[in-house]
Amino acid sequence: MQDEKTGLITVTRVSAAKDMKSAVVWVSVLASQVSPASVVKKIKSKSRLIQNELWQKMSTRNVPNLAFKLDENPEYVERIEEILKEIGS
């Protein structure tokens, strides 16, 4: 998903059900020109495409249904920003 307005989208964690039929994908949004909630809404609208990509790359029988949520935990966001700064140096 490439869009200059969405900024940097990072998957911070994934919680999958034991049966792998569903998973919650937590994302953080940095340097976005639109609200993080709007970015998550856009990701949700593309969830079938994302699931199809996963199906092509995973070696499992089933691909979980994905639910996307905004990770608003400031510790995760701060750590990601630190790592990005280190990489950019």
ROVEX-998612 format. One line per 4 residues: number of its first residue (from 1); their letters; for each residue x, y, z of N, C-alpha, C. Coordinates in Angstrom, 2 decimals, always signed. Atoms other than C-alpha are relative to their C-alpha. Layout:
NUM	a	X,Y,Z,X,Y,Z,X,Y,Z  ...
This chain:
1	mqde	+0.85,-1.16,+0.00,+0.00,+0.00,+0.00,+0.90,+1.23,+0.00  -0.86,-1.17,+0.10,+1.86,+3.04,-1.22,-0.84,+1.25,-0.22  +0.70,-1.26,+0.07,+0.48,+6.47,-0.59,+0.80,+0.99,+0.83  -0.83,-0.98,-0.70,+2.51,+9.53,+0.33,-0.70,+0.56,+1.24
5	ktgl	+0.74,-0.60,-1.11,-0.23,+10.78,+2.65,-0.04,-0.88,+1.24  +0.13,+0.89,-1.14,-0.27,+7.69,+4.86,+1.24,-0.03,+0.88  -1.22,+0.02,-0.79,+3.31,+8.08,+6.04,+0.55,-1.40,+0.15  -0.62,+1.30,-0.26,+5.14,+5.12,+7.56,-0.93,-0.83,+0.87
9	itvt	+0.86,+0.93,-0.73,+2.98,+2.21,+8.65,+0.86,-1.16,+0.46  -0.81,+1.07,-0.56,+4.61,-0.31,+10.97,-0.89,-0.97,+0.77  +0.69,+1.02,-0.80,+3.20,-3.58,+12.28,+0.79,-0.15,+1.29  -0.70,+0.05,-1.28,+4.04,-3.49,+15.98,-0.19,-1.33,+0.71
13	rvsa	+0.22,+1.32,-0.58,+2.51,-6.82,+17.00,-1.19,-0.66,-0.69  +1.10,+0.78,+0.56,+0.16,-9.57,+15.90,-0.43,-1.01,+1.05  +0.55,+0.99,-0.93,-2.11,-11.65,+18.11,-0.90,-0.93,-0.80  +0.77,+0.96,+0.78,-3.34,-14.78,+16.36,-0.74,-0.96,+0.93
17	akdm	+0.75,+1.01,-0.74,-6.01,-17.15,+17.59,+0.71,-1.34,-0.12  -0.68,+1.31,+0.00,-4.84,-20.67,+18.42,-0.31,-0.80,-1.26  +0.37,+0.75,+1.20,-6.75,-22.08,+15.44,+0.42,+0.72,-1.29  -0.50,-0.81,+1.13,-5.19,-19.40,+13.16,-1.10,+0.45,-0.96
21	ksav	+1.09,-0.46,+0.86,-8.62,-18.43,+11.83,-0.17,+1.51,+0.05  +0.09,-1.45,-0.10,-8.31,-14.85,+13.00,+1.26,+0.54,+0.68  -1.16,-0.66,-0.61,-5.62,-12.39,+14.02,-0.25,+1.49,+0.08  +0.05,-1.45,-0.15,-5.41,-8.85,+15.30,+1.40,+0.52,-0.32
25	vwvs	-1.26,-0.60,+0.43,-2.70,-6.78,+13.64,+0.03,+1.43,+0.53  -0.15,-1.33,-0.57,-1.59,-3.74,+15.62,+1.00,+0.78,-0.85  -0.87,-0.83,+0.83,-0.09,-0.92,+13.54,+0.19,+1.37,+0.64  -0.25,-1.39,-0.38,+1.51,+2.41,+14.29,+0.19,+0.79,-1.29
29	vlas	-0.07,-0.86,+1.17,+1.44,+5.33,+11.90,+0.86,+1.21,+0.36  -0.90,-1.13,-0.25,+4.25,+7.89,+11.73,+0.05,+0.90,-1.22  -0.19,-1.00,+1.06,+4.65,+11.06,+9.66,-1.12,-0.03,-1.03  +1.15,+0.05,+0.90,+1.16,+10.84,+8.21,-0.59,+1.38,-0.20
33	qvsp	+0.67,-1.27,+0.30,-0.56,+13.75,+6.49,-1.49,-0.07,+0.34  +1.39,+0.20,-0.40,-3.92,+12.28,+7.53,-0.01,-0.65,+1.38  +0.06,+0.55,-1.35,-5.15,+11.02,+10.88,+0.33,-1.49,+0.00  -0.30,+1.43,-0.09,-3.90,+7.62,+12.04,-1.25,-0.86,-0.14
37	asvv	+1.25,+0.76,+0.12,-7.52,+6.46,+12.31,-0.41,-0.15,-1.47  +0.30,+0.07,+1.44,-7.99,+7.27,+8.61,+0.90,-1.01,-0.70  -0.94,+0.96,+0.59,-4.91,+5.24,+7.75,-0.45,-1.42,+0.31  +0.47,+1.33,-0.39,-6.21,+2.24,+9.70,-1.26,-0.36,-0.79
41	kkik	+1.22,+0.24,+0.78,-9.56,+2.59,+7.94,+0.36,-0.41,-1.43  -0.44,+0.35,+1.35,-7.76,+2.49,+4.59,+0.61,-1.41,-0.03  -0.57,+1.34,-0.09,-5.79,-0.59,+5.67,-1.11,-1.04,+0.08  +1.13,+0.93,-0.13,-9.04,-2.29,+6.70,-0.68,-0.22,-1.35
45	sksr	+0.64,+0.14,+1.31,-10.47,-1.60,+3.25,+0.81,-0.86,-0.96  -0.90,+0.81,+0.82,-7.47,-3.42,+1.76,+0.28,-1.37,+0.62  -0.32,+1.22,-0.73,-7.61,-6.39,+4.14,-0.08,-1.26,-0.87  +0.08,+1.17,+0.89,-8.71,-8.89,+1.45,+1.25,-0.12,-0.87
49	liqn	-1.22,-0.01,+0.80,-5.77,-7.88,-0.72,+1.19,-0.46,+0.84  -1.09,+0.37,-0.91,-3.41,-8.23,+2.25,-0.07,-1.49,+0.31  +0.16,+1.42,-0.28,-4.85,-11.65,+3.12,+0.40,-0.85,-1.22  -0.38,+0.72,+1.21,-4.40,-12.77,-0.49,+1.52,-0.05,-0.14
53	elwq	-1.47,-0.04,+0.04,-0.74,-11.67,-0.40,+0.58,-0.99,+1.02  -0.48,+0.93,-1.02,-0.25,-13.61,+2.84,-0.22,-1.44,-0.43  +0.30,+1.35,+0.46,-1.91,-16.68,+1.35,+1.04,-0.48,-1.00  -0.99,+0.36,+1.00,+0.56,-16.62,-1.52,+1.38,-0.27,+0.62
57	kmst	-1.33,+0.11,-0.59,+3.55,-16.38,+0.83,+0.09,-0.98,+1.18  -0.02,+0.89,-1.17,+2.52,-18.57,+3.78,-0.12,-1.45,-0.41  +0.08,+1.43,+0.30,+2.91,-22.31,+3.86,-0.98,-0.70,+0.95  +1.02,+0.58,-0.86,-0.16,-22.91,+6.01,-1.26,-0.26,-0.81
61	rnvp	+1.24,+0.34,+0.69,-3.50,-24.35,+5.05,-0.96,+1.20,-0.01  +0.92,-1.13,-0.12,-5.47,-21.31,+6.27,+0.76,+1.29,+0.27  -0.51,-1.32,-0.32,-4.75,-17.62,+6.36,-1.05,+0.66,+0.89  +0.98,-0.56,-0.92,-6.35,-15.84,+9.28,-0.72,+1.22,-0.57
65	nlaf	+0.70,-1.25,+0.27,-9.02,-13.18,+8.91,+0.69,+1.06,+0.85  -0.77,-1.02,-0.69,-7.23,-9.99,+9.83,-0.88,+1.15,+0.47  +0.63,-1.20,-0.55,-8.51,-7.23,+12.08,+1.13,+0.96,+0.32  -1.07,-0.99,-0.21,-6.39,-4.08,+12.10,-0.41,+1.00,+1.06
69	klde	+0.24,-0.97,-1.06,-6.11,-1.82,+15.12,+1.20,+0.92,+0.13  -1.05,-0.99,-0.20,-4.15,+1.31,+15.82,+0.67,-0.24,+1.33  -0.77,+0.16,-1.24,-1.40,+0.78,+18.37,+0.35,+1.39,+0.50  -0.22,-1.34,-0.54,-1.48,+3.88,+20.47,+0.90,-0.03,+1.23
73	npey	-0.91,+0.12,-1.11,+1.02,+2.62,+23.00,+1.22,+0.86,-0.28  -1.11,-0.91,+0.29,+3.54,+5.46,+23.17,+1.38,-0.63,+0.12  -1.30,+0.66,-0.13,+6.37,+3.14,+24.24,+0.41,-0.67,-1.31  -0.28,+0.61,+1.30,+6.12,+1.19,+20.97,+0.38,+1.07,-1.01
77	veri	-0.24,-1.06,+0.98,+5.96,+4.36,+18.94,+1.35,+0.65,+0.24  -1.29,-0.60,-0.32,+8.92,+5.91,+20.75,+1.16,-0.91,-0.41  -1.08,+0.94,+0.34,+11.04,+2.78,+20.29,+0.19,-0.10,-1.51  -0.08,+0.06,+1.46,+10.22,+2.58,+16.59,+0.67,+1.26,-0.54
81	eeil	-0.62,-1.25,+0.43,+11.14,+6.25,+16.16,+1.50,+0.00,+0.28  -1.42,+0.09,-0.35,+14.46,+5.62,+17.95,+0.75,-0.87,-1.01  -0.63,+0.92,+0.94,+15.27,+2.69,+15.68,+0.14,+0.66,-1.37  -0.04,-0.67,+1.30,+14.41,+4.70,+12.57,+1.07,+1.08,-0.03
85	keig	-1.03,-1.03,-0.07,+16.68,+7.53,+13.71,+1.38,-0.63,-0.07  -1.29,+0.69,+0.02,+19.52,+5.08,+14.31,+0.34,-0.49,-1.41  -0.23,+0.50,+1.36,+19.09,+3.58,+10.86,+0.35,+1.15,-0.93  -0.23,-1.16,+0.86,+19.02,+7.03,+9.27,+1.32,+0.71,+0.25
89	s	-1.27,-0.67,-0.34,+22.25,+8.11,+10.98,+1.16,-0.56,-0.74
